[in-house]
């Protein structure tokens, strides 16, 4: 997640952005508990991913 969040700052291509959206939303839906544990460790990254990918 840290790598994805850092790429978001550099505005990835539309294709890569779409892949990240699919991947992140899928992970969150598949494992809500795991997702919550991951984002709790990185609050600033959570904010960026939520704002950009709605996760």
N, C-alpha and C positions, 0 to 999 in steps of 0.2 A: 504494500500500500504506500509505503514511503516513496518508492520509485515512481509510482503512478502520480502521486501528488506533486512531486517535483517536475514531472513532465507537463502536468497541467499548467504550471506557471509559464512554460515555454510554448504554450498553445500548439498541441499536436495536430497533425493532419486530420481532416474530417474522418478518414477511414480508421485511423488509430483511435481517435476519440470515440467513435462508434464501438469499436472493439472493447475499449475500456469500460464503456457504459454497460455493455452486455455482460462482461466478466464481473464487474463489481456488483451489479444488481443481482446477478445469478448467485454469487457467493453469499450475499446478504440474505437472499430468500432461502437458500439451501441450509444455512447454518446461522441463524439469528444470534445464538449464544456466542459462537466463535467470532462473529462480526463485532458484537458488542465488546468483547474482550480486546480485540485488536484495536478498535478505534478509541477505547478508553485510555490506552497507553499513549496515544498521540492526538490530543484534543485539537491542536491547530490543523493537523492534517484532516481530521474528521470534518472540521468546518469547511475546508476547501473541497473535499470530496462531496460533501452534502450539497454545497452550493453549485458545483459544476455537474455532478452526476446524479443528484437527487437520491443519494443513498444514505 
